[in-house]
Amino acid sequence: MIVFRILAWLLLLAGIGIFGHAAVELLKTGAFEPVVFAQLWFSIDQSSQLGANHFLEQTFGADIQQSFLIPYFWGAAAYAVFLVPGVLLWMISRPRD
C-alpha cells in the first residue's frame, strides 16, 4: 500500500505542476490553454507516441484505439490525466481507521 501512496503523490504532484504551468500561461495571456497529454508526451520523446499507438493497436485492436483512446485519452488535458489517477490511488490506498 505504501507504493500506491507514493505513486499517488507523484501523480498528484505532476498534475498540480502541469496545471500550475497552464495557470501561469492564463495569467500571462488571459487564455486558459492546458497542455494536451499527447502533446506533452510527444514533446518529451517524439518516437514514444508512435510506439504507444502501435502497442495499443496490437493489444486492443484498431477499433478501440480509434474510437476511444485517441480522442479522449490523448486529447485530454495533461493535468487531468495525472490528477484523476492520483486522486483515485490516494483514496484507495489511504489508511483505514
Salt bridges, closest charged atoms under 4 A:
none
